[in-house]
Amino acid sequence: MKKVLLYSSLLLNIFFLIGFFFLVKKLGGWNYMTYRATTNEIAGTYDHQKNQFDMLPIREGDIIFLGNSMTAYGNWHEFFDNQPVKNRGIAGDVTEGILKRLNPIIKGNPSKILLMIGVNDLLFHSPQKALGFYQEIVSKIKTELPNTQLILQSLLPVNGEVKTMPIKNTDILLMNEGIKEIASKEQLIFVDLHSKFLDSKGRLRAELTTDGIHLDAPGYFIWKNEIEKFVID
């Protein structure tokens, strides 16, 4: 009986190891996994996009949409096709990533920056730590671009019923409270998008998403309508 249990345990461990190595390979191999671990999970997309953005000049008067995938997936130049809009969203980005790519934006002296960042931070940091980095972003922009209008947008809710995810709406609420406090302290515009996307249980409305976090087209039009007055003078 003991031998049967031993062999069964060994067999289960072998199957586990095979499954683990298969998963690692599917996710990009050991080198990629190490890269992700040492870059705070900023996706490889970050470097590719950042390199392109570094070579695409921001011009004085441009309106910059700055953030992660939520921003990146929006066709802002078409939503506001009569405005000098440029999308500087990168999928998977976090507050620290924004800090690392601010200089080319600052150099261009844009007229406005619409910022939405922080939800991916909640995979690795507490809201308090993420808000510390957020404050650094705001301080740097205000110091180096005193004539640029900085508009802070709240994070949107998520819906774990549509798709399971480790991000909690309670943490998002804490982030939004902190962002609102930063906006008040720094005398900046705060746009409460969060409340426009809630269902009766405080989650992202299921009809606006297919994965529980990113918006489908109707959601982007809600977003566009909420910020239009800040984009178009």
DAKA-V795286 format. One record per helix or strand of 2 or more residues. SS is the DSSP state (hx for helix, st for strand). FROM is the first residue (numbers start at 1). TO is the last residue. Records with the same first field share a line. If there is no record, write none. Layout:
SS: FROM-TO ; FROM-TO
//
This chain:
hx: 2-26 ; 29-38 ; 45-55 ; 69-72 ; 76-79 ; 95-100 ; 103-108 ; 120-123 ; 127-144 ; 169-186 ; 194-197 ; 206-208 ; 217-231
st: 63-67 ; 85-89 ; 112-116 ; 149-153 ; 189-191
//
